[in-house]
Amino acid sequence: MYTKDLVNATKNFNPNYRCFFEFNKKNLPLSKLKYDKERNILILFAENGIALKVQDISIICQVSNPESKIVCSYNSTLYPIFGFRIVNREKLFFA
């Protein structure tokens, strides 16, 4: 998924949706993010902590290169994000 895709797909969403990464039947909070200009990627970190709101991620996506790929970092490994689903009208689960 690219940053432009996330912005377009979530522009009418509730900005307070919390974001998680689905991995091996685990739902891990996406609690930090970093834009890496050199590699042209937005890194979402699946770590302990409070899950970011979709609004927080969307703001960074809007000011970054629209062709930047979105990846998730978990246990020092980067996983590409292909999409998401809404759960209980309050959470986004990225996969």
N, C-alpha and C positions, 0 to 999 in steps of 0.2 A: 504494500500500500504506500502511496505517496502522500506527502503533506497536503497537496491540493485535493486529493480524494477525501481525506478525512474532513477537511474544512467544508467541502460541498455536501458530504453525507450527514454532517452533524449540525449544520447551520440553524435548523429549526428545532433542535433538541433542547431539553431542559438543561441549562448550563451546570446544574448541580449534580448530574449523573456522576457517580464515582467510577473510576477505571481500574480494571483488573486484567491480569494476563492468565489465560487458561493454559496449563501445562501439566501433562500427565495426571489428569483429573484433579489438579490442584487449582485453586483460584487465588492468585498472588496479587496483592495490591501494587499498583504502579505508583510509587511514592516519590520518585524523583525523575527529572528529565534533563537532557543535555543536548544541545545542538552542536554537532561537530562539523564546522565549515569545511575543514580539510577533506573529510570523507563524504561530505554532502549527505549526512544522515541525521535523523532525529532519534536519539536513544532514549527509550523509556526503561527505567530501572524497576524490576520486580524485587522489592525488598520489604522488610518489615516496616510498618509505619502506616500513616493514614493515606488512603488512596487519593490520588489527584482527582480533581473535577475535570470533566470533559472541557469545560471552559478554559482551564489552565493550559491544557495541551493545545487546544484550538488557537489560542492567542499566539503561542510560539509558532505554530504551523503557518499562521497568516503572515508573519514577518520573516519567515525563512524562505528559502528557494522552493517554489511550488513543486519542483521535480525531485525534492529530497525524499529518500526512502525512509520509512519508519521501521525501526527494529526494537526489539526488547532485549535487555541484558538481564540474564539470570544465571547465577553461578559463573560469572565471567565469560559466558558464551552469548553471542548475539544471535537472535532468532528473528527472521523476517516476519513482519505483521502482514497478514493477507486480508484480514477483515475483522469484524466484530459482531456481537449480537447483544441485544438489550435484554436484561433480566429484571423482572419485577418492576419495570418502569422506574428504575433508580440506579441501575448499574450497567456499565458497558464491559463486556468480556471480550478482550482482544485475543486473536489466535492467529 
